[in-house]
Amino acid sequence: MRDKSDLTFWSCNQRVVTGIAFIASGVISFLLFSFAAILSKLLPPFQNSILRAIQDDRYYYFQLPLTIPVIVIAVYLHWLSMKLFKHA
């Protein structure tokens, strides 16, 4: 029979693994987006058809500047909602 300390250790260990997985997936996503949006445009043309399609794509090239105003509005609304919650 397990005691409470074993369950607490497993729960803590599971949280750490889940946190590391979230951070790793975020870093990998950021690196892939950076390659598709910025770095691939600076490199010479690729011979691989998939990398060539990423290099010629304009969607991600315009997505970053168009996302910045949305992020600013979302941060402002988050700040406003926290102020309203705190002072309500």
C-alpha positions in Angstrom: 0.0 0.0 0.0 1.3 3.4 -0.9 1.5 6.2 1.6 0.8 9.8 1.0 4.5 10.8 0.5 4.8 8.5 -2.6 1.7 10.1 -4.2 3.0 13.6 -3.5 6.4 12.7 -5.0 4.8 11.3 -8.2 2.5 14.2 -8.5 5.4 16.7 -8.2 7.5 14.6 -10.6 4.7 14.5 -13.1 4.2 18.3 -12.9 7.9 18.8 -13.6 7.8 16.5 -16.6 4.7 18.2 -17.9 6.2 21.7 -17.4 9.4 20.7 -19.3 7.3 19.2 -22.1 5.3 22.5 -22.4 8.5 24.6 -22.4 10.2 22.3 -24.9 7.2 22.4 -27.3 7.1 26.2 -27.0 10.8 26.5 -27.8 10.6 24.1 -30.8 7.5 25.9 -32.1 9.3 29.3 -31.8 12.4 28.0 -33.6 10.4 26.5 -36.5 8.4 29.7 -36.9 11.6 31.7 -36.8 13.1 29.6 -39.5 10.0 29.8 -41.7 9.4 33.5 -41.2 12.9 34.9 -41.1 15.9 32.6 -41.6 14.7 30.8 -44.7 14.4 34.1 -46.5 18.0 34.9 -45.9 19.4 31.6 -47.0 20.2 30.7 -50.7 17.5 28.7 -52.6 17.0 25.2 -51.4 17.0 22.1 -53.6 14.5 20.3 -51.4 10.9 20.9 -52.5 9.5 21.2 -49.0 12.2 23.7 -47.9 11.8 25.5 -51.1 8.0 25.9 -50.5 8.7 27.2 -47.0 11.2 29.7 -48.5 8.8 30.9 -51.1 5.8 31.2 -48.8 4.6 34.7 -47.8 2.0 33.7 -45.2 4.3 33.5 -42.2 6.3 36.5 -43.5 3.3 38.7 -43.0 1.8 36.9 -40.0 4.3 38.3 -37.5 3.7 42.0 -38.1 0.0 41.5 -38.3 0.0 39.6 -35.0 1.7 42.4 -33.0 -1.5 44.6 -32.7 -3.6 41.7 -31.6 -1.0 40.8 -28.9 -1.0 44.5 -27.7 -4.8 44.5 -27.5 -4.9 41.1 -25.7 -2.3 42.3 -23.1 -4.2 45.5 -22.5 -7.5 43.6 -22.0 -5.8 41.2 -19.7 -4.4 44.1 -17.6 -7.8 45.8 -17.6 -9.6 42.7 -16.4 -7.1 42.1 -13.6 -7.5 45.7 -12.5 -11.3 45.4 -12.5 -11.1 42.1 -10.6 -8.6 43.5 -8.1 -10.6 46.7 -7.3 -14.1 45.2 -7.5 
